[in-house]
């Protein structure tokens, strides 16, 4: 087994190695993993049974700890059914939402806004003009409109406060 993880959180990979290599050295093949921190005891080890059978068939010798895992969770393991149900339980736990759904549902708070005053423009009763007539109309209005008073012209104020020319 090759050790990974961090302090207080170990994780192991079940590997096939040459006996002369160090524990965390080069591996020939990884054939499973073992996570001792999983809450379900039978879901802690997951092994590739067919690859383990191949390596045992060509003369590989498992360590004592790996031999126990192979006996329980290998191809003809004693805990295969328990492992299957434990893995299913873990999958269901992972799918559940983190927020509890049994809380009473609250209605959203709706605040009333002051009604905006709607100013309606008077609708003219004139028939709609054709596009050509609409384009010509502003030019005619501009020609017939009185010119504004220039700034240099004297402005006299009347009693009502309006400017007179």
Backbone as JSON, one array per atom type, in Angstrom:
{
  "sequence": "XXXXXXXXXXXXXXXXXXXXXXXXXXXXXXXXXXXXXXXXXXXXXXXXXXXXXXXXXXXXXXXXXXXXXXXXXXXXXXXXXXXXXXXXXXXXXXXXXXXXXXXXXXXXXXXXXXXXXXXXXXXXXXXXXXXXXXXXXXXXXXXXXXXXXXXXXXXXXXXXXXXXX",
  "N": [[0.85, -1.17, 0.0], [0.47, 2.21, -0.78], [1.06, 5.21, 0.8], [-0.88, 8.13, 1.08], [-2.37, 11.39, 1.47], [-2.8, 13.5, 4.35], [-1.8, 14.92, 7.53], [-3.59, 13.35, 10.09], [-5.48, 12.52, 8.26], [-5.39, 10.02, 6.58], [-4.79, 8.21, 3.5], [-4.79, 5.5, 1.29], [-3.29, 3.85, -1.5], [-3.7, 0.86, -3.19], [-1.18, -0.87, -4.51], [0.76, -2.49, -7.09], [3.99, -3.38, -6.8], [7.54, -3.65, -7.29], [9.43, -5.63, -5.08], [11.81, -4.53, -4.32], [11.64, -1.79, -4.47], [11.04, 1.42, -2.87], [8.43, 2.21, -0.45], [6.81, 4.42, -1.27], [7.64, 4.58, -3.87], [8.25, 3.89, -7.39], [5.57, 2.38, -9.15], [4.09, -0.62, -10.49], [1.43, -1.08, -11.16], [-1.69, 0.35, -10.19], [-4.13, -1.01, -8.18], [-6.39, -0.49, -6.7], [-7.93, 1.23, -3.86], [-7.76, 2.38, -0.42], [-9.54, 3.91, 2.05], [-9.42, 4.89, 5.17], [-10.96, 6.76, 6.53], [-13.61, 6.85, 5.77], [-17.04, 6.77, 6.61], [-18.72, 4.5, 6.41], [-17.9, 1.26, 7.09], [-17.58, -0.97, 5.37], [-17.3, 0.26, 2.95], [-14.84, 1.29, 2.68], [-12.66, 0.15, 1.3], [-11.87, -0.26, -2.09], [-11.42, -2.36, -4.68], [-9.81, -3.6, -7.69], [-10.79, -6.43, -8.77], [-10.24, -8.28, -10.91], [-7.71, -7.48, -11.88], [-6.16, -7.86, -9.62], [-6.34, -10.62, -9.34], [-4.92, -11.37, -11.65], [-2.27, -10.45, -11.07], [-1.71, -11.92, -8.76], [-1.76, -14.38, -9.91], [0.55, -14.41, -11.47], [2.52, -14.51, -9.63], [2.76, -12.51, -7.65], [3.11, -11.34, -4.29], [1.03, -10.49, -1.73], [1.07, -7.94, 0.86], [0.62, -8.25, 4.44], [-1.57, -6.65, 5.36], [-2.83, -5.98, 2.92], [-3.52, -8.5, 2.06], [-5.6, -9.14, 3.81], [-7.52, -7.27, 2.96], [-7.92, -8.2, 0.34], [-9.0, -10.69, 0.87], [-11.46, -9.96, 1.99], [-12.63, -8.11, 0.12], [-11.94, -8.84, -2.46], [-12.12, -10.72, -5.6], [-13.61, -13.09, -4.92], [-14.59, -12.28, -2.43], [-15.47, -12.09, 1.1], [-17.08, -10.06, 2.01], [-18.47, -8.79, -0.04], [-21.2, -8.26, -0.73], [-22.01, -6.69, 1.45], [-20.3, -4.55, 1.01], [-21.27, -3.56, -1.41], [-23.87, -2.63, -0.7], [-23.13, -0.72, 1.2], [-21.7, 1.14, -0.36], [-23.8, 2.04, -1.96], [-25.4, 3.3, -0.03], [-23.71, 5.4, 0.69], [-23.65, 6.81, -1.71], [-26.28, 7.71, -1.85], [-26.35, 9.41, 0.36], [-24.64, 11.41, -0.51], [-26.12, 12.56, -2.53], [-28.19, 13.89, -1.26], [-29.61, 17.03, -0.39], [-27.94, 19.76, 1.27], [-29.39, 21.57, 2.74], [-32.04, 21.33, 5.0], [-35.17, 20.0, 4.05], [-37.54, 19.86, 5.38], [-38.42, 22.11, 6.65], [-40.86, 24.67, 7.35], [-42.37, 26.34, 4.63], [-41.93, 29.69, 3.8], [-43.83, 32.56, 2.95], [-42.97, 34.86, 0.41], [-41.97, 38.22, 1.13], [-43.84, 40.89, 0.12], [-43.6, 44.1, -0.87], [-45.53, 47.0, -1.07], [-45.47, 49.34, -3.61], [-45.63, 52.86, -4.1], [-48.17, 54.01, -6.17], [-47.35, 55.0, -9.34], [-47.85, 58.15, -10.85], [-49.68, 58.36, -13.69], [-49.36, 60.01, -16.61], [-51.43, 60.89, -19.04], [-51.25, 61.41, -22.46], [-52.99, 63.54, -24.64], [-54.92, 62.08, -27.18], [-54.65, 62.55, -30.55], [-57.12, 63.22, -32.99], [-56.63, 63.1, -35.62], [-56.18, 61.59, -38.82], [-53.78, 59.01, -39.53], [-50.67, 59.9, -41.01], [-49.08, 59.48, -44.19], [-45.78, 57.99, -44.69], [-44.17, 59.64, -46.39], [-45.37, 62.11, -46.2], [-45.03, 62.63, -43.51], [-42.29, 62.99, -43.28], [-41.95, 65.34, -44.76], [-43.43, 67.19, -43.32], [-42.05, 68.21, -40.89], [-40.14, 69.9, -42.06], [-41.7, 71.88, -43.31], [-42.94, 73.01, -41.07], [-40.73, 74.1, -39.76], [-39.99, 76.16, -41.51], [-42.18, 77.88, -41.39], [-42.28, 78.62, -38.74], [-41.9, 81.16, -36.23], [-38.95, 83.13, -35.82], [-36.67, 82.79, -33.09], [-36.07, 85.23, -30.51], [-33.13, 87.2, -30.54], [-30.18, 87.22, -28.46], [-29.15, 89.7, -28.04], [-31.24, 91.45, -28.27], [-33.44, 93.71, -26.61], [-35.21, 92.82, -23.67], [-38.35, 93.04, -22.36], [-40.12, 93.06, -19.36], [-43.32, 92.09, -18.38], [-46.24, 92.65, -16.24], [-47.06, 90.14, -15.47], [-44.79, 88.66, -15.33], [-43.8, 87.43, -17.51], [-41.71, 87.26, -20.33], [-41.63, 89.77, -22.8], [-41.63, 90.72, -26.25]],
  "CA": [[0.0, 0.0, 0.0], [1.19, 3.46, -0.9], [0.36, 6.15, 1.66], [-1.1, 9.5, 0.65], [-3.16, 12.12, 2.44], [-2.11, 14.49, 5.18], [-1.85, 14.57, 8.94], [-4.93, 13.0, 10.59], [-6.37, 12.19, 7.14], [-4.64, 9.11, 5.72], [-5.41, 7.62, 2.32], [-3.84, 4.53, 0.75], [-3.54, 3.21, -2.78], [-3.2, -0.52, -3.24], [-0.35, -0.87, -5.7], [1.65, -3.61, -7.38], [5.34, -2.84, -6.93], [8.65, -4.58, -7.14], [9.76, -5.69, -3.66], [13.04, -3.77, -4.06], [11.39, -0.34, -4.52], [10.52, 1.95, -1.61], [6.98, 2.2, -0.3], [6.21, 5.45, -2.11], [8.41, 4.65, -5.11], [7.61, 3.57, -8.67], [4.63, 1.26, -9.08], [3.78, -1.27, -11.76], [0.01, -0.83, -11.43], [-2.55, 0.62, -9.03], [-5.26, -1.95, -8.3], [-7.47, -0.13, -5.79], [-7.59, 2.19, -2.81], [-8.3, 2.15, 0.91], [-9.7, 5.18, 2.75], [-9.9, 4.55, 6.52], [-11.79, 7.82, 7.11], [-14.99, 6.73, 5.31], [-17.91, 6.38, 7.73], [-19.19, 3.13, 6.2], [-16.73, 0.39, 7.2], [-17.43, -1.83, 4.2], [-17.06, 1.06, 1.75], [-13.5, 1.88, 2.79], [-11.73, -0.41, 0.31], [-12.4, -0.54, -3.42], [-10.34, -3.06, -5.39], [-10.05, -4.15, -9.03], [-10.61, -7.87, -8.54], [-9.63, -9.0, -12.04], [-6.28, -7.17, -11.95], [-5.51, -8.51, -8.46], [-6.23, -12.05, -9.69], [-3.84, -11.51, -12.62], [-0.96, -10.31, -10.43], [-1.5, -13.08, -7.88], [-1.5, -15.53, -10.8], [1.91, -14.38, -12.0], [3.47, -14.67, -8.54], [2.84, -11.4, -6.7], [2.81, -11.71, -2.92], [0.48, -9.32, -1.04], [1.47, -7.7, 2.24], [-0.37, -8.78, 5.37], [-2.77, -5.8, 5.36], [-3.49, -6.1, 1.62], [-4.09, -9.85, 2.01], [-6.89, -9.07, 4.5], [-8.44, -6.56, 2.08], [-8.25, -9.09, -0.78], [-9.88, -11.75, 1.38], [-12.79, -9.4, 2.21], [-13.21, -7.36, -0.99], [-11.41, -9.32, -3.74], [-13.09, -11.32, -6.52], [-14.48, -13.99, -4.16], [-14.5, -11.76, -1.07], [-16.52, -12.44, 2.05], [-17.89, -8.89, 2.33], [-18.82, -8.1, -1.28], [-22.58, -7.78, -0.66], [-22.02, -5.58, 2.4], [-19.62, -3.44, 0.36], [-22.17, -3.01, -2.42], [-24.91, -1.85, -0.03], [-22.49, 0.44, 1.84], [-21.42, 2.11, -1.41], [-25.08, 2.62, -2.36], [-25.81, 4.22, 1.03], [-22.87, 6.6, 0.57], [-24.08, 7.55, -2.9], [-27.54, 8.38, -1.51], [-26.01, 10.51, 1.27], [-24.02, 12.49, -1.28], [-27.14, 13.2, -3.36], [-29.12, 14.65, -0.45], [-29.24, 18.44, -0.27], [-27.42, 20.15, 2.57], [-30.41, 22.32, 3.44], [-33.17, 20.46, 5.3], [-36.37, 20.35, 3.29], [-38.74, 19.71, 6.19], [-38.77, 23.39, 7.25], [-42.06, 25.24, 6.73], [-42.06, 27.32, 3.58], [-42.41, 31.02, 4.13], [-44.26, 33.34, 1.81], [-42.07, 36.0, 0.21], [-42.5, 39.51, 1.55], [-44.11, 41.76, -1.02], [-43.79, 45.47, -0.42], [-46.31, 47.75, -2.03], [-44.86, 50.58, -4.04], [-46.61, 53.9, -4.39], [-48.56, 53.95, -7.57], [-46.81, 56.11, -10.1], [-48.87, 58.91, -11.54], [-49.61, 58.15, -15.12], [-49.82, 61.19, -17.34], [-51.89, 60.46, -20.35], [-51.2, 62.44, -23.48], [-54.23, 63.53, -25.42], [-54.81, 61.38, -28.45], [-55.18, 63.38, -31.63], [-58.11, 62.5, -33.78], [-56.26, 63.22, -37.02], [-55.81, 60.31, -39.39], [-52.34, 58.78, -39.64], [-50.1, 60.4, -42.25], [-48.19, 58.56, -44.89], [-44.39, 58.27, -44.34], [-43.62, 60.75, -47.17], [-45.94, 63.34, -45.66], [-44.46, 62.81, -42.19], [-40.94, 63.52, -43.46], [-42.05, 66.69, -45.28], [-44.09, 68.03, -42.33], [-41.16, 68.99, -40.04], [-39.48, 70.95, -42.84], [-42.67, 72.95, -43.5], [-43.13, 73.66, -39.79], [-39.54, 74.89, -39.45], [-40.0, 77.35, -42.35], [-43.25, 78.78, -40.99], [-42.16, 78.97, -37.33], [-41.24, 82.45, -36.02], [-37.58, 83.03, -35.35], [-36.55, 83.2, -31.7], [-35.42, 86.52, -30.3], [-31.7, 87.07, -30.32], [-29.78, 87.57, -27.1], [-28.84, 91.13, -27.96], [-32.48, 92.22, -28.29], [-33.9, 94.03, -25.26], [-36.36, 92.04, -23.21], [-39.13, 93.8, -21.38], [-40.97, 92.18, -18.56], [-44.64, 92.61, -18.08], [-46.69, 92.47, -14.87], [-47.22, 88.72, -15.17], [-43.47, 88.05, -15.19], [-43.41, 86.79, -18.74], [-40.9, 88.12, -21.18], [-42.34, 90.24, -23.98], [-40.72, 91.2, -27.27]],
  "C": [[0.9, 1.23, 0.0], [0.41, 4.52, -0.15], [0.32, 7.54, 1.05], [-1.85, 10.21, 1.75], [-2.32, 13.14, 3.18], [-2.23, 14.06, 6.63], [-3.31, 14.4, 9.38], [-5.93, 12.72, 9.48], [-5.63, 11.27, 6.17], [-5.48, 8.58, 4.56], [-4.37, 6.7, 1.7], [-4.28, 4.05, -0.63], [-2.93, 1.81, -2.71], [-2.48, -0.66, -4.57], [0.42, -2.17, -5.84], [3.03, -2.99, -7.62], [6.34, -3.98, -6.9], [9.07, -4.52, -5.67], [10.98, -4.83, -3.33], [12.82, -2.26, -4.09], [10.85, 0.15, -3.18], [8.99, 2.01, -1.62], [6.3, 3.21, -1.21], [6.94, 5.61, -3.43], [7.58, 4.28, -6.33], [6.73, 2.33, -8.52], [4.45, 0.66, -10.47], [2.32, -1.01, -12.16], [-0.71, -0.53, -10.12], [-3.82, -0.2, -9.19], [-6.4, -1.65, -7.32], [-7.03, 0.93, -4.8], [-8.27, 1.8, -1.51], [-8.33, 3.48, 1.63], [-10.26, 4.89, 4.14], [-10.8, 5.59, 7.15], [-13.25, 7.77, 6.66], [-15.85, 6.19, 6.45], [-18.42, 4.95, 7.61], [-17.98, 2.19, 6.15], [-16.51, -0.44, 5.94], [-17.2, -1.06, 2.91], [-15.66, 1.65, 1.74], [-12.54, 1.39, 1.72], [-12.47, -0.69, -0.99], [-11.24, -1.12, -4.23], [-10.79, -3.5, -6.77], [-9.73, -5.64, -8.95], [-9.92, -8.6, -9.67], [-8.13, -8.72, -12.14], [-5.52, -7.79, -10.79], [-5.32, -9.99, -8.75], [-5.09, -12.27, -10.68], [-2.48, -11.47, -11.92], [-0.68, -11.44, -9.44], [-1.18, -14.31, -8.71], [-0.08, -15.56, -11.35], [2.95, -14.33, -10.89], [3.6, -13.51, -7.58], [2.45, -11.88, -5.31], [2.29, -10.48, -2.18], [1.04, -9.17, 0.36], [0.36, -8.22, 3.15], [-1.68, -7.97, 5.34], [-3.54, -5.93, 4.05], [-4.13, -7.48, 1.49], [-5.46, -9.88, 2.7], [-7.92, -8.37, 3.63], [-8.87, -7.44, 0.9], [-9.21, -10.18, -0.33], [-11.31, -11.22, 1.55], [-13.41, -8.86, 0.93], [-12.65, -7.75, -2.35], [-12.51, -9.95, -4.58], [-14.09, -12.22, -5.79], [-14.5, -13.58, -2.69], [-15.69, -12.13, -0.21], [-17.47, -11.28, 2.34], [-18.36, -8.13, 1.08], [-20.24, -7.53, -1.25], [-22.69, -6.58, 0.3], [-21.36, -4.33, 1.79], [-20.54, -2.76, -0.65], [-23.25, -2.14, -1.78], [-24.33, -0.61, 0.65], [-22.17, 1.53, 0.81], [-22.7, 2.78, -1.9], [-25.57, 3.63, -1.32], [-24.99, 5.52, 0.97], [-23.3, 7.45, -0.62], [-25.37, 8.31, -2.61], [-27.26, 9.56, -0.58], [-25.43, 11.68, 0.5], [-25.05, 13.23, -2.13], [-28.08, 14.07, -2.57], [-28.66, 16.09, -0.35], [-28.76, 18.76, 1.15], [-28.46, 20.89, 3.4], [-31.58, 21.39, 3.75], [-34.42, 20.95, 4.59], [-37.64, 20.27, 4.13], [-39.11, 21.02, 6.9], [-40.03, 23.94, 6.59], [-41.65, 26.31, 5.72], [-42.69, 28.65, 3.94], [-42.78, 31.75, 2.85], [-43.29, 34.51, 1.63], [-42.75, 37.3, 0.61], [-42.63, 40.38, 0.32], [-44.39, 43.15, -0.47], [-44.54, 46.24, -1.5], [-45.57, 49.05, -2.34], [-45.97, 51.6, -4.28], [-46.91, 53.87, -5.88], [-48.03, 55.19, -8.27], [-47.95, 56.83, -10.82], [-48.66, 58.74, -13.03], [-50.18, 59.37, -15.8], [-50.18, 60.72, -18.73], [-51.84, 61.63, -21.31], [-52.5, 62.38, -24.27], [-53.99, 62.88, -26.77], [-55.43, 62.25, -29.52], [-56.11, 62.54, -32.49], [-57.82, 62.59, -35.27], [-55.9, 61.85, -37.56], [-54.29, 60.22, -39.53], [-51.85, 59.26, -41.0], [-49.23, 59.35, -42.89], [-46.76, 58.93, -44.58], [-43.81, 59.45, -45.11], [-44.12, 62.06, -46.6], [-45.35, 63.65, -44.29], [-43.08, 63.44, -42.32], [-40.99, 64.96, -43.95], [-42.63, 67.65, -44.25], [-43.12, 68.8, -41.45], [-40.46, 70.12, -40.8], [-40.42, 72.12, -43.05], [-42.88, 73.73, -42.21], [-41.96, 74.55, -39.44], [-39.53, 76.18, -40.27], [-41.05, 78.34, -41.88], [-43.14, 79.22, -39.54], [-41.47, 80.31, -37.18], [-39.85, 82.24, -35.46], [-37.51, 83.46, -33.9], [-35.81, 84.52, -31.58], [-33.95, 86.31, -30.02], [-31.37, 87.56, -28.92], [-29.53, 89.07, -26.96], [-30.09, 92.0, -27.93], [-32.93, 92.51, -26.88], [-35.16, 93.26, -24.92], [-37.07, 92.86, -22.16], [-40.03, 92.84, -20.64], [-42.28, 92.86, -18.27], [-44.99, 92.36, -16.63], [-46.8, 91.01, -14.51], [-45.89, 88.01, -15.03], [-43.02, 87.35, -16.43], [-42.62, 87.78, -19.58], [-41.72, 88.51, -22.4], [-41.32, 90.8, -24.96], [-41.24, 92.47, -27.86]]
}
